[in-house]
Amino acid sequence: MLQARGLLRSSGVVWLRQYVNGCLEAWHKFWFEPADPLMLGIIRLLSGWMLFYNLAVWTLDLEAFFGDNGLQPLQAVKALYVNRPIFSFWLWTGDQYLWPMHIACLVISGLFCLGFATRVTSILSFLITISYSQRVPIANFGFDQILGMLCLYLSIGPSGAAVSVDSLIRRWWLRRKGQVDTPRKFASARVAMRLIQLHLCTIYFWAGFAKLKGPSWWTGEAMWRVIANEEYQTMDLTWMAWVPWLPFLIAHVTIAWEIFFIVLIWNPRLRPLMLLMGVAMHFGIGAFLGMWTFGLIMAFAYLAFSDPDLWRHRLALFVRWMRGQSHVSPVPAFDAANVSSGAGIEDSLESAVPTMISEAAELPQSSAITTATTSAVLNYSATVSEVCVVAVVASERSTLRRYFRDHQVPCRIVPDLNSGLDVVSRYRISAVVINTTQLVPASVVDFAADVADLTSLPILVLSLASQQSQFEGLGAVPRVEVLDLPASLRDIRVKLQSMYDSAESPSPRVC
């Protein structure tokens, strides 16, 4: 009996420990798992544009609002904020510095929008936003508050790591050093995105409950009162008086949506519907009530719930459309005279091992895309296409890099699928080789489908025979061939050459 109790107690302790560890792991993953900063970059671009627009509007009558003796005199505002921790540099700036300070703020907001020196300009933009809104409290509305919230969280995360001048400068600098920039992930990006998401949930939750304090929201008359107010009208909606159930329905649906947003937004299946309803509501506020700035800034904040991988794919399609390239030729323009016949391949590079490549010593792992060619070894024109190789394992990347370099075939070796998609969308690629070791099968299928949507490239997938059933989705992707692992480099090159030979254009030699 005592032994049974001891077993129950020990099993209970083990279960509790596992439960606590699981909760801690989930908490850490929710807040600190590194995330792609792409969406932060897009939100920064849009929020910076809204900030610049807001400051430009103040320019139309700056002295009337921010002058010492304007509509809200400086001394009156200071008296309003007595014993309150309010920050606004306008409270300590006289009329003599009014225009220089305003012009400086315009410049900073423009740089923040473009993503230049973002670590500094993001903090300054947050201070600028709250300074303007606190100086003129009679004009401090929802737009100013949401803009301040976004600027604060954008200053916490790496909002300049994507879609920015900073990222272009970094890319240019790495190219000067012979490296290629790859999409990076940051824990701070995850923190910033979560803060925006939770802040939106809190706003809607309390906005919904605040509406319940008003009897007109219970009866549904609140929406009609807004529609009938001529001060807000940009379009005549008084025709709803003949359809009274419609404004009542809108009022009740609005309250239900706001209260349950905090719960339903985390359901992946319901998230698109919740966001679509929010966009419709805020765009309706902009179109019918004239509050476009508020409607737009709220819609921009929804991007925090978006999938960065999906947006990278969309941006790649947009860039390709802008360049006027419907597809990339599947056949590289190699000069056969410049390619080795392969007779001198080292034995260590030809022997197979259980995963893919050789028992050759592992070379140092590279965290960036590596171009395995140099002008001293290979003489080819700028129009030559390259082979993109995706391999997670460092030793396999090193071996493939060495193999292609020895045979004077230009290639780009990447450590993950996101980097591979970025390379395919930005460079002239002739073929894609994917080693599925340590990759999620569903992600590989999605990656191959994305590549097929972008280009007409041949795709060679290397996978274990025991995993073939997990890659059934590849059968629906055009121009995909699967090679069983283990496979030698000779097997890979023969398979790749056969894929080139099956193309309509003259093929290169890869051996």
N, C-alpha and C positions, 0 to 999 in steps of 0.2 A: 504493500500500500504506500509506504513511504517512498519506495523507489518510483512508483507510478507518479506520485506527486512531484518528485524531483524531475522526472522526465517532462511532465507538463510545464513545470516552472521554467526549465531550461529551454524548452521549445518556445514558450511564450516570450522569453527574453530574446531568443534568436529572431523571432518574428518581429518583435518591437524594434530591435536593432536594424533589421533589414528595412522595416517601414520608415524609420527615421532617416536612414541613409538614402532611401529612395526619394523621400521628400526633399532632403538637402540637395541631392543631385538634380532633381527637377527644378528646384528653386535656382540653383546655380545656372542650369541650362537656360531657364527662362530669362534671367537677367544678364548673364555674362558670356553665353556662347558666342564666339566671334561671328559677326554678320557682315554681309556685303554693304558698303556705305553708299551704294548707288542711289537708293531712295532718299537718303539724307541729302545727297548732292542735288537731286531734282527738287526736293522741298526747299533747299537753300536758294536755288535759282529762282523759284516762283515767289518765295517769301521775300527775297531781296528785291525782286521786281516790284512787289506790292509796297515795300518800305520806300523804295525810291519814288514810286508814284505818289505815295502819301505825302512825302516831303515836298515833292514838286507841286502838289495842290496847295500846301501851306505857303508856298512862294507867292501865290497870287495875291495874298494880303497878309504878309508876314507880320508887319508892324501892328496891325489891328489885333492880332491874336497873341503875339509874343512880346510886344513892346511893354515898357514899364507902365505906361498909361493906356494900355489897350482895353479890349472889352472886359478882360479880367485883370485888373491892375496887379502888379507884382506884389505889392504889400498886402493886398487882400488875399491872394493865394497863400502867401507865407503865413498869414494869420489863420487860414483854414487848416494848415498843416502843423500848427504848434503842437509840440509833444508827440508828433507822429513820425515814425521812421520812413520818411518819403525821400527818394532820390530824384533829383532833376537838376542838371547843370544850369538850366535856365533860371533857377532860383538865385544863382550867384553870378549871373551874366547880365551886364548892363546893356543899354541900347547901343553903345559904341561898338560892341562886339556882336551885335545881332546878326548882321549879314555875313561877316566872315565865318562865324560859327555855323550858320545855316549852310553856307556853300561847302564848308568842310564836311558837314554831315551828309550832304548830297553826294560828295565824292566817295566817302566811306561806304555809303549804302550801295553805290554803283559797283565798287570793288567787291563788296560782299556778294552782290548778285552774280558777278562774274566769277567769283571764287578765287580772288587774288589775295594772298597773305591771309587766308581764311581764319587761321587760329586767332589772329589779332582782330581782323575786321568783324568777325562774328561776335566777339565780346563787345566791341565798340557799337555794333549795330543794336545789340540788346540794350545797352545803356542809352543809345539815341532814342530807341522806341519808347522806353519808359519815361525818358526826360520830356519828350514832346507831349505824351499823353497826360503826365502829371502836371505839367505847366498850365494846361488848359482843361481843367476837369469838366467843364460844361460840354466839351467835345470828346470826352473819353467814353467810347462805346465798345461794343463787342468786338469790332474789328481790331481796335488798338490792343485789347486784352489778348485776343488769340494770336495776333502778330507778336506781341511781347513773349507769350508762352513759347511759340515756335523759335524765336530768336534765342531764347534762353537755352533750350534743349539742343539747338543747332550749335551753340557755342560749347556744349559739353561733348558732343560727338564729333567725329572727323568729317564734317560736312564739306570740307574742301578736297577730300580724297577722290572724288568722282565728279564728272561734269563740271570741271572748273579749270581755270587758268593754272592753278597749282598743279593739277594732275598733268597738264600739258608740259609744264616746265619740268616736272619729275620725269616724264617720258623722254623729253629731249635730253635731259642730263644722263639718263641711263643709256640712251643710244650713243651718246658721245663716248661712254665707257665700254661700248660693245655689248650692252645688255638690253633686254626688252622688258618693259613693264608688264606685270600681270595683275589681274584684279586681286586686291588684298582684302582680308577680313579683319575686323576690329571688335574687341569686346565693348569698347566705348560706343561703337555704332549700335550694338544691341541695346545698351543702356538707354541711349538717347531715343531710339525708336519705341522702347517700352514706356518711357516716360510720356512721350506724346500720346501713345495709345491709351494709357491709363488716365491721363489728363482728360482726354476726350470722353472716356467712359464716365468719369466723375462729373464733367460738365453736363452731359445729357441726363445723368441720373438725377442730379439735384434740380436741373431745369424742369424735368418732368414732375417731380414732387412739388416744386414751387408753384407750378401751374395748378396743382390740385388745391392750393389755398384759395384760388379764385372761383367763386360760384359760376362764373360765365364759362369756365372750362368744363365744369361738370355738366352744364346744360348744353354745351356746344356752341354757345353764342359768341365766344371769344373770337373765333375766326371771322365771323361775320362783322364784328365790330372793327376788326383790322381792315377788312376789305372795304367797308363802307366809309372809312376815314379818308377824306380827300387829300389830306396832307401826305399820305403815303402812296397814293395811287399813281402808278405810271401807266396802268391799263385799266379801263373801266370794267370792273367785275360785279357791278351792282345787279347784273342779270341773274346772279345767284339768288336774289330775293324771290324769284319764281321757282327756284329749285332749293328750298331750305334744307333739305336733307344733306345736300352736298357739303356746305361749309361745316355742318354738324359732324359729318363723317370725317372730314379732314381734321377737325379739332380732336376728336377721340383717337383717331389713328396716330396723330402726332404725339399725344401723351403716352400712348402704349408703346410706340417706337422708342421714345426717349427713355422711358423707365426700363425697358427690357434690353436696350442697347448694350448695357454693361455685361449682360449674360450671353446674349445671342451672337454678339460679334466674334466670340471665341470659337464658335462652331464653324468649321471650314465650309460646310455646305450652305449655311445660312449667311455667312459673311458677305458674299456678293449681293444678296438681296438687301441686307441691312445697309450696305454702303450705297447701293443704287437708290434706295429710299431716301437716304440722307442727301445724296447729290440732287435728287429731284426736289426735295424740300428746300435746300439752300439756293438752288438755281431758281426755284419758284419765288423765293423771297427777293432774289435779285431782279427777276424779270417783272414781277407784279407789284413789288413794294419799293423798288428803286435802290435796295441796299446790296448792290453788286459787290462792293469790296468785302463785306462780311460774308456773303455767300461764297465768293471765290476763295477766301482764306480758309474757310471751313472745309471746302472741298479739297484744297491743297493738303490740308492736314490728314485727310483720309489716305494719302499715299503711304503713310506709315504702316498701313495694313497690307500693302502690296507685296507681291513676290519679286524680289530683285532679279532672280534668274529669268523670269518671264519678261521683265522690262529690259534686261540686257539683250534678250533675243529680239524684242521689238525695236530697240535702238539699232541693233545690227542690221535689221531689215530696212530701217529708215535711212541709215548711212549708205547702204548699198543702193537704195532707190535714189538718193541724192546724187550719188556718183554715176548714176545711169547704167549700172551693171546689173543685168538681170541674172547672170550666172557667171561663174568662173570656169574657164576651159578645163576639162578634166585631164588634159594631157600637157605636161610641162614642156617647155621649149628647150630642152637640153640638147647640146651638141654632142652627138654620139662619140665624136673624136676626143672629147674631153673626159669621157667616162671610162674607168678601168674595166677590163674584162672580167675581173674577179678572180683571176688565177692566183693572185698572191694573198688571198684571205688567210688570216691566221687561224690555226687550228682551234685555239681557245675561243675564238669567236664563232666557230661553226658547230661546236658540240652542244647538244641540248641538255637542259636540266629540267627538273620537274615543273618549273613554272614556265620559263620561256628561253632564257638566254644561257650564258655560259657560266663556268666556274671561275671566270676571270675576276681579279680583285676588284672590289667596289671602289669606284672613284668618288671624290667628294660630291655630295648632293648639292644641286643648284636650286635655289628658291625661285629663280626666274626662268623665263623661256630662254633657251640657249640656241643660238644659230650655229650649227655645227659646220660652218664654212668660213674660210678667210680668203681675202683677196690674194694672199700669197700662194694659196693652194689651188684655188679654183678661179678660173677666168670666165665669168659669164655675165650676160647683160642684165640690166635692171628689170627686164620683163620676164626673167626666168621664174617659173613657179617652184614651190617648195613642198616637201612632204611634211605633214603635221603628225607627230607621234604623241599619243597620250599614254603615259605610264606612271603609276603611283610609286612603284618601288624604285628607289634611287639607283640600285645597281643595274636594273634593266634600262633605265634612262641613260645611264653612263655608257653601257655597252652599245645601245642603239646609236647614241651620239657618236661614239668612236667608229662604229661600222659605217655610218653614212659619211662621216668625214673622210675616212680612209678611201672611200669609193667616190669621193668628190660629188656627192649628191647633196644639194642644199636642203636643210631640214630645220624644223623648229620642234624642240622637245618640250612638252609641258607636263606638269605634275597632276593636273586635274581636268575635269570636263569643262568647267567654266572657262578656264584659260584656253582650252582647245577651241571652244566656240568663239572666243574673242579673237584668236589667231585666224580662224577660218573667215571671219567677217572682215578682218582688217588687211589681210595679206593675200597674195596670189598663191593659193595652195593647189597642188595637183592631186593629192590623195591624202587620206586620213587613215592612220593605223592606231587601233585602240587595243591596249592590253587590259583585259578586264580584271586582272588580279587586284583584289581589295577594292573593287568598284561595285556599287549596287546595280544589279541587272536592270532594274526599271530605269535608273538614271542613264545607263548606257543606251537603252532603247530610245529614250527621249532625246538624248544627245544626237544619235544617228538620224532620227527624224528631223531634228532642227537643222543639221548639216544638209540633209536632203532638201529641205525647204529653201535653204540659202543658196545652194549650189548644185551642180551635177557631178560632184566628185565621187570617185570610187572610194568605198569605205571597207577596210580590212579589219575584222574583229577577231582577236585572239582570245580564246576561252577554253577552259577545261572541258573535255568531253562529257564529264558528269554534270556539267552546268548547262548543257545545250537546251534543256527544257525550259530554263529560266529566261532564255533569249528568243522565245518563239515570236515575240513581237517584231524581231528584225526581219522576218519574212515579208512583212508588209512595207518595208523600207526599200526603195529602189537602189540599185548599184551597191549592195552590201554582200560581202563574202565573209564566211566564217572559217577560221583555221584552228584546228584542235591543238591544244597544248598538252604535253610539251612539244615544242617545235624549235628547230634550229634556225639560225639566221638564213641559211640556205633555203629552208622551206618558206620563210617569210618573203625573201627576195623573189623566189620563183612565183609564188602566189601573186605578189604585187605586180610582177612583170606581166603575168598572164592577164591581170585586170587591165593593165595599160594596153596590152596587145588587142584586147577585145574592144577598145575604144575606136571611134571612127577616124580620129586623126593619127598621124604618125606618132609612135610611142617612144619614150626615152628608154635608155638601158639603165637598170638599177643594180647591175651586178658587174 
